[in-house]
């Protein structure tokens, strides 16, 4: 009999590539425990394990068999990755500080002995990279902009995308690095909670983002002038808003768990302004938002009761005032580009599924002539990212307000949402780039 072996294929690739994890040449029907260990983020160790029974041929193929017990249930080729939990309670950082540093997961398999024979221990390494070979990174501190630019390997020209974070602020380097690895000039632009910027989202001028779009086109000269927007949560609200205010500057919109209306500062607000104060300015004037003059809105469902709090419950009270909703609605029909919406039916932060439906309904009512796609992830929560990262940390302390909240969902549906949404986004953008070129690079 050939010696037992543990295979990971491919062993080293980009983070969004699924892997085949297979154990073979073990005794028929032997019990096997497979465990993982990854050092993530700020040095915290993340682990998972599950037990399996080999088939009659002595094979355990994770893409085909469910564990007998362990940290996940059901068949999932990458279940041992998304079910990882941190050893340090409350840890959430899953990416390295340096995007060029890969994540290395140690995988071990313990095969129980059969018929008095000694057990066997096997080991392998799974490497996940955010930056493909040749991708470059550059800090951007120009013309008042604060961000990071990632450029693909090769001479180009390449299409471009600008990436905006949500109410946690900062610079979304992991997503930008992966976009660049998939062929896009990726500009992760901060607008608060980054060096030289405000610590809060309150009173953010939309002209800052227009400047970012102009800088990206002028300095990087993307293919056919194609510049898409990608935003998450408050960033999802923001990209829809920007595309409606500056339709001539946006070639496609990727809106993760977006809002369909303009919101107040909420948990990311400057305490001096308050969470019912304005978020966005245009021409120096605040945009009307949902909480402004709202007759039904109350924070009580979010503030009261034990942690973790569910912010979505307060938002739903505000949505009961139809006049306030109408005043705050983002005029998405003014957008002149394809749009993809990624939402979740158990979103604990705000009702992104309802909001996405509102956007789709508005566009359909106006006979919107561009491609509109909606990926509504069943039972998933607010934290849709990209595939093959841990999805187990559902409760968090908000990085600005400190309020302990839940984004909703559960690990398995969140993992499915990560995988399906990223697959759809890659195809959506490829189609948008193609169609933009066919139109001669013209917006709208």
C-alpha positions as CSV (number, residue, x, y, z in Angstrom):
1,X,0.0,0.0,0.0
2,X,1.3,3.5,-0.9
3,X,2.2,5.7,2.1
4,X,-0.6,8.0,3.3
5,X,-0.4,11.6,2.2
6,X,-2.2,14.9,2.7
7,X,-2.6,17.0,-0.5
8,X,-3.4,20.7,-0.9
9,X,-3.9,21.7,-4.5
10,X,-3.0,24.4,-5.4
11,X,-0.8,24.8,-2.3
12,X,0.1,28.4,-3.1
13,X,-2.2,30.8,-4.9
14,X,-4.4,33.9,-4.5
15,X,-6.7,34.0,-1.5
16,X,-9.8,33.8,-3.7
17,X,-8.8,30.5,-5.3
18,X,-10.6,27.4,-3.8
19,X,-8.3,24.6,-2.8
20,X,-8.6,20.8,-3.0
21,X,-7.8,19.3,0.4
22,X,-7.5,15.5,0.1
23,X,-6.2,12.7,2.3
24,X,-5.4,9.5,0.6
25,X,-3.9,6.0,1.1
26,X,-5.1,5.8,4.7
27,X,-6.8,2.6,6.1
28,X,-10.3,2.1,4.8
29,X,-13.0,3.7,7.1
30,X,-10.3,5.1,9.4
31,X,-11.2,8.1,11.5
32,X,-9.2,11.2,10.7
33,X,-9.0,14.5,12.5
34,X,-7.8,17.5,10.3
35,X,-6.8,20.7,12.1
36,X,-5.6,24.1,10.9
37,X,-3.5,26.9,12.4
38,X,-3.0,30.3,10.8
39,X,-1.3,33.4,12.3
40,X,-3.4,36.3,11.2
41,X,-3.6,40.1,11.5
42,X,-1.8,41.3,14.6
43,X,-0.2,37.9,15.4
44,X,-3.3,36.1,16.7
45,X,-3.5,32.4,16.1
46,X,-6.7,31.2,14.4
47,X,-7.6,27.5,14.5
48,X,-10.1,25.0,13.3
49,X,-10.5,21.2,13.4
50,X,-13.0,18.5,12.2
51,X,-13.1,14.7,12.2
52,X,-13.9,12.6,9.1
53,X,-14.2,9.0,8.2
54,X,-12.2,7.7,5.2
55,X,-14.1,5.9,2.5
56,X,-13.5,2.3,1.5
57,X,-10.6,3.4,-0.7
58,X,-8.9,5.2,2.2
59,X,-9.7,8.7,0.9
60,X,-11.0,11.8,2.6
61,X,-11.9,14.5,0.1
62,X,-13.2,17.6,1.8
63,X,-15.1,18.7,-1.3
64,X,-17.2,15.5,-1.2
65,X,-17.6,14.5,2.5
66,X,-19.0,16.2,5.5
67,X,-17.3,16.0,8.9
68,X,-18.5,13.6,11.6
69,X,-17.9,16.4,14.1
70,X,-16.0,19.6,14.4
71,X,-16.1,23.3,13.7
72,X,-18.3,23.2,10.7
73,X,-21.1,20.9,9.3
74,X,-22.0,19.8,5.8
75,X,-19.8,19.5,2.7
76,X,-17.4,22.4,2.2
77,X,-14.1,22.2,0.4
78,X,-12.8,25.2,2.4
79,X,-14.8,24.7,5.6
80,X,-11.6,24.4,7.7
81,X,-10.7,27.9,6.6
82,X,-13.9,29.8,7.0
83,X,-14.7,28.1,10.3
84,X,-11.4,29.2,12.0
85,X,-11.7,31.0,15.3
86,X,-9.1,33.1,17.1
87,X,-7.4,31.9,20.2
88,X,-7.7,35.5,21.6
89,X,-11.3,36.3,22.3
90,X,-12.6,39.2,20.2
91,X,-9.8,39.2,17.6
92,X,-11.1,40.2,14.2
93,X,-8.1,41.0,12.1
94,X,-7.7,38.3,9.5
95,X,-5.3,40.0,7.1
96,X,-1.6,40.7,7.4
97,X,-0.6,44.3,7.9
98,X,1.7,44.0,4.8
99,X,-0.4,43.0,1.8
100,X,2.7,41.4,0.2
101,X,2.9,38.9,3.1
102,X,0.9,35.7,2.4
103,X,-1.2,33.9,4.9
104,X,0.2,30.5,5.7
105,X,-2.1,27.8,7.2
106,X,-0.5,24.8,8.7
107,X,-2.8,21.8,8.1
108,X,-2.3,18.6,10.1
109,X,-4.1,15.2,9.8
110,X,-4.1,12.7,12.6
111,X,-5.1,9.2,11.3
112,X,-6.2,6.8,14.0
113,X,-4.6,3.4,14.0
114,X,-6.5,0.4,12.9
115,X,-6.2,-3.2,14.2
116,X,-3.6,-2.2,16.7
117,X,-1.4,-0.3,14.3
118,X,0.0,3.0,15.3
119,X,-1.6,6.2,14.1
120,X,-0.2,8.5,11.4
121,X,0.3,12.3,11.5
122,X,0.6,14.1,8.2
123,X,1.2,17.8,7.5
124,X,0.8,20.3,4.7
125,X,0.8,24.1,4.1
126,X,-1.8,26.2,2.4
127,X,-0.6,29.6,1.2
128,X,-3.1,32.4,0.4
129,X,-1.9,35.6,-1.2
130,X,-3.5,39.0,-1.6
131,X,-0.9,40.3,-4.1
132,X,0.0,38.4,-7.2
133,X,3.6,38.5,-8.5
134,X,4.3,41.9,-10.0
135,X,1.6,43.8,-8.3
136,X,2.9,47.1,-6.9
137,X,1.8,49.2,-3.9
138,X,2.1,52.9,-3.4
139,X,1.1,55.2,-0.6
140,X,-0.9,58.2,-2.0
141,X,-0.7,61.5,-0.2
142,X,-1.4,63.9,-3.0
143,X,-3.8,66.8,-3.5
144,X,-5.3,66.2,-0.1
145,X,-6.1,62.6,-0.9
146,X,-5.1,59.8,1.5
147,X,-5.1,56.2,0.2
148,X,-3.1,53.4,-1.3
149,X,-2.7,52.5,-4.9
150,X,-2.2,49.0,-6.1
151,X,-1.3,48.4,-9.8
152,X,-1.4,45.1,-11.7
153,X,1.6,43.4,-13.2
154,X,2.2,44.1,-16.9
155,X,2.2,47.3,-19.0
156,X,-1.6,47.8,-19.3
157,X,-3.6,49.8,-19.9
158,X,-5.8,48.4,-17.2
159,X,-9.3,49.3,-16.0
160,X,-9.5,51.1,-12.6
161,X,-11.6,50.9,-9.5
162,X,-11.8,53.1,-6.4
163,X,-12.5,51.3,-3.2
164,X,-14.3,53.0,-0.2
165,X,-14.7,51.6,3.3
166,X,-17.7,51.9,5.6
167,X,-18.3,53.3,9.0
168,X,-15.0,51.8,10.3
169,X,-13.1,54.2,8.1
170,X,-9.5,53.6,7.1
171,X,-8.0,52.2,3.9
172,X,-9.2,48.9,2.5
173,X,-5.9,47.6,1.3
174,X,-6.9,43.8,1.2
175,X,-9.6,44.4,-1.3
176,X,-7.5,46.7,-3.4
177,X,-4.6,44.3,-3.4
178,X,-6.9,41.5,-4.6
179,X,-8.5,43.7,-7.3
180,X,-5.0,44.6,-8.6
181,X,-4.1,40.9,-8.6
182,X,-7.2,40.4,-10.9
183,X,-6.1,43.1,-13.3
184,X,-7.5,46.4,-12.0
185,X,-5.7,49.6,-11.0
186,X,-7.1,49.7,-7.5
187,X,-7.2,52.9,-5.5
188,X,-8.2,52.4,-1.8
189,X,-9.2,55.9,-0.8
190,X,-9.7,56.8,2.9
191,X,-12.1,59.5,3.9
192,X,-11.8,59.4,7.7
193,X,-9.9,57.5,10.4
194,X,-6.6,57.7,8.4
195,X,-3.5,59.9,8.7
196,X,-4.3,63.5,8.2
197,X,-8.1,63.0,8.1
198,X,-10.9,63.4,10.6
199,X,-11.5,60.6,13.0
200,X,-15.2,60.8,12.2
201,X,-17.5,60.5,9.2
202,X,-19.5,63.6,10.0
203,X,-19.6,66.4,7.4
204,X,-17.6,64.6,4.7
205,X,-17.6,66.6,1.4
206,X,-18.5,64.7,-1.7
207,X,-16.1,66.8,-3.7
208,X,-13.2,64.9,-2.0
209,X,-14.3,61.8,-3.9
210,X,-14.7,63.7,-7.1
211,X,-11.1,64.8,-6.7
212,X,-10.1,61.1,-6.1
213,X,-11.9,60.0,-9.3
214,X,-10.2,62.9,-11.3
215,X,-6.8,62.1,-9.9
216,X,-7.2,58.4,-10.7
217,X,-8.1,59.1,-14.3
218,X,-5.6,61.8,-14.9
219,X,-2.5,60.1,-13.3
220,X,-3.2,56.4,-14.1
221,X,-4.9,56.7,-17.5
222,X,-7.0,53.6,-17.2
223,X,-8.1,51.5,-20.1
224,X,-10.7,53.3,-22.1
225,X,-11.2,55.7,-19.2
226,X,-12.9,53.0,-17.2
227,X,-13.2,53.8,-13.4
228,X,-15.6,51.8,-11.2
229,X,-16.6,52.4,-7.6
230,X,-16.6,49.7,-4.9
231,X,-18.1,50.5,-1.5
232,X,-19.0,48.6,1.6
233,X,-21.9,49.4,4.0
234,X,-21.7,53.2,4.4
235,X,-19.3,53.0,1.5
236,X,-22.1,51.1,-0.4
237,X,-24.4,54.0,0.3
238,X,-21.7,56.4,-0.7
239,X,-20.9,54.8,-4.1
240,X,-24.6,54.9,-5.1
241,X,-24.7,58.5,-4.0
242,X,-21.5,59.5,-5.9
243,X,-22.6,57.8,-9.1
244,X,-25.9,59.7,-8.9
245,X,-24.1,63.1,-8.3
246,X,-21.2,62.5,-10.7
247,X,-22.7,60.1,-13.3
248,X,-20.2,61.2,-16.0
249,X,-17.3,60.0,-13.8
250,X,-18.4,56.5,-12.8
251,X,-18.2,53.5,-15.2
252,X,-19.6,50.8,-12.9
253,X,-20.9,50.5,-9.3
254,X,-20.2,47.7,-6.9
255,X,-22.3,48.3,-3.8
256,X,-21.8,45.9,-0.9
257,X,-24.7,45.8,1.7
258,X,-25.6,49.3,0.6
259,X,-28.1,51.9,1.8
260,X,-30.8,53.2,-0.5
261,X,-31.1,56.5,1.4
262,X,-28.7,59.1,2.8
263,X,-28.0,58.4,6.5
264,X,-26.9,60.5,9.4
265,X,-23.5,60.0,11.0
266,X,-24.8,57.2,13.2
267,X,-22.0,55.2,15.0
268,X,-19.2,56.9,13.1
269,X,-20.4,60.4,14.0
270,X,-18.3,63.1,15.6
271,X,-19.7,63.3,19.2
272,X,-19.8,67.1,18.8
273,X,-22.1,66.7,15.8
274,X,-24.1,63.8,17.1
275,X,-25.3,60.6,15.4
276,X,-28.3,62.4,14.0
277,X,-26.1,65.0,12.4
278,X,-25.2,65.1,8.7
279,X,-22.7,62.8,7.0
280,X,-22.3,64.1,3.5
281,X,-21.8,67.7,2.3
282,X,-22.2,68.9,-1.3
283,X,-21.3,72.5,-2.1
284,X,-20.7,73.0,1.6
285,X,-24.3,72.1,2.4
286,X,-25.5,69.0,4.3
287,X,-27.5,66.5,2.3
288,X,-30.9,65.6,3.7
289,X,-30.8,62.3,5.6
290,X,-33.2,59.7,6.9
291,X,-33.1,60.9,10.5
292,X,-33.8,64.5,9.7
293,X,-37.3,65.5,10.6
294,X,-38.2,61.8,11.0
295,X,-41.5,61.3,12.9
296,X,-41.0,57.6,13.7
297,X,-37.2,57.2,14.2
298,X,-35.9,56.0,17.6
299,X,-32.5,54.6,18.6
300,X,-34.2,52.6,21.5
301,X,-34.3,49.2,19.7
302,X,-30.5,49.5,19.2
303,X,-29.5,51.1,22.5
304,X,-31.6,49.1,24.9
305,X,-31.2,45.6,26.1
306,X,-28.1,43.4,26.4
307,X,-25.2,43.2,24.0
308,X,-24.8,42.4,21.2
309,X,-27.0,45.2,19.8
310,X,-28.6,45.0,16.4
311,X,-28.4,48.4,14.6
312,X,-30.9,47.3,11.9
313,X,-33.8,47.5,14.4
314,X,-33.4,51.2,14.9
315,X,-33.1,51.8,11.1
316,X,-36.4,50.1,10.6
317,X,-38.1,52.5,12.9
318,X,-36.9,55.4,10.7
319,X,-38.1,53.7,7.6
320,X,-41.7,53.8,8.8
321,X,-41.8,57.6,8.0
322,X,-42.4,57.4,4.2
323,X,-41.9,61.2,3.8
324,X,-38.5,61.1,5.5
325,X,-37.6,58.2,3.3
326,X,-38.6,60.0,0.1
327,X,-36.6,63.1,1.2
328,X,-33.5,61.0,1.9
329,X,-33.7,58.6,-1.1
330,X,-30.6,58.4,-3.3
331,X,-31.7,59.3,-6.9
332,X,-30.2,56.2,-8.3
333,X,-32.0,56.7,-11.7
334,X,-29.4,59.4,-12.4
335,X,-26.6,56.9,-12.5
336,X,-25.3,56.1,-16.0
337,X,-23.5,52.9,-15.4
338,X,-24.1,49.2,-14.6
339,X,-24.7,48.4,-11.0
340,X,-24.3,45.3,-8.8
341,X,-25.8,45.1,-5.4
342,X,-24.7,42.6,-2.7
343,X,-27.1,42.3,0.2
344,X,-27.9,39.9,3.0
345,X,-31.3,38.8,4.4
346,X,-30.0,38.7,8.1
347,X,-28.1,41.9,8.0
348,X,-27.8,43.1,11.6
349,X,-26.3,46.5,10.8
350,X,-29.1,47.8,8.5
351,X,-31.6,46.1,6.2
352,X,-29.4,45.8,3.1
353,X,-31.8,43.4,1.5
354,X,-34.7,45.8,1.7
355,X,-32.5,48.7,0.6
356,X,-31.3,46.8,-2.4
357,X,-34.9,46.0,-3.3
358,X,-35.7,49.7,-3.1
359,X,-32.8,50.5,-5.5
360,X,-33.9,47.8,-8.0
361,X,-37.5,48.9,-7.8
362,X,-36.6,52.6,-8.4
363,X,-34.5,51.7,-11.4
364,X,-37.1,49.4,-12.9
365,X,-39.7,52.1,-12.5
366,X,-37.6,54.4,-14.5
367,X,-36.8,51.8,-17.2
368,X,-33.1,52.0,-16.3
369,X,-31.1,51.1,-19.5
370,X,-28.0,49.7,-17.9
371,X,-27.2,46.3,-16.4
372,X,-28.5,45.9,-12.8
373,X,-27.7,42.8,-10.8
374,X,-28.7,41.9,-7.3
375,X,-27.2,39.1,-5.2
376,X,-29.3,38.7,-2.1
377,X,-27.5,36.2,0.3
378,X,-29.9,34.1,2.2
379,X,-29.3,34.0,6.0
380,X,-26.0,35.9,5.7
381,X,-25.1,39.0,7.6
382,X,-23.5,42.4,7.0
383,X,-19.8,41.3,6.7
384,X,-19.7,40.1,3.0
385,X,-16.0,40.3,2.0
386,X,-14.4,37.8,-0.4
387,X,-14.0,34.1,-0.2
388,X,-11.9,31.7,2.0
389,X,-11.4,33.8,5.1
390,X,-12.9,33.2,8.6
391,X,-16.5,34.1,8.9
392,X,-17.0,33.2,12.6
393,X,-16.6,36.6,14.3
394,X,-20.2,37.9,14.2
395,X,-20.0,40.3,17.2
396,X,-17.7,43.3,17.3
397,X,-17.0,46.6,19.1
398,X,-17.6,49.4,16.6
399,X,-14.3,51.1,15.8
400,X,-15.7,54.6,16.4
401,X,-18.5,54.4,18.9
402,X,-17.3,51.3,20.7
403,X,-20.9,50.0,20.8
404,X,-20.9,46.2,20.8
405,X,-23.0,45.0,17.9
406,X,-23.7,42.1,15.7
407,X,-23.6,42.1,11.9
408,X,-25.9,39.2,11.8
409,X,-25.8,36.0,9.8
410,X,-23.9,32.8,10.8
411,X,-20.6,31.4,9.6
412,X,-21.8,29.0,6.9
413,X,-24.2,31.4,5.1
414,X,-21.6,34.2,5.4
415,X,-19.0,31.9,3.8
416,X,-21.4,31.1,1.0
417,X,-22.1,34.8,0.5
418,X,-18.4,35.6,0.3
419,X,-17.9,33.0,-2.4
420,X,-21.0,33.7,-4.5
421,X,-20.7,37.5,-4.4
422,X,-17.1,37.6,-5.4
423,X,-17.7,35.2,-8.3
424,X,-20.6,37.5,-9.5
425,X,-18.5,40.7,-9.1
426,X,-15.6,39.4,-11.2
427,X,-18.0,38.6,-14.0
428,X,-20.0,41.8,-13.6
429,X,-16.8,43.9,-13.9
430,X,-15.4,41.9,-16.8
431,X,-18.7,42.5,-18.7
432,X,-18.8,46.2,-17.7
433,X,-15.2,46.7,-18.9
434,X,-16.1,45.0,-22.2
435,X,-19.2,47.0,-22.8
436,X,-17.5,50.2,-21.9
437,X,-14.9,49.6,-24.5
438,X,-17.5,48.8,-27.1
439,X,-19.2,52.1,-26.4
440,X,-15.9,53.8,-27.2
441,X,-15.2,54.6,-23.6
442,X,-18.2,57.0,-23.3
443,X,-20.1,57.3,-20.0
444,X,-23.8,56.7,-20.4
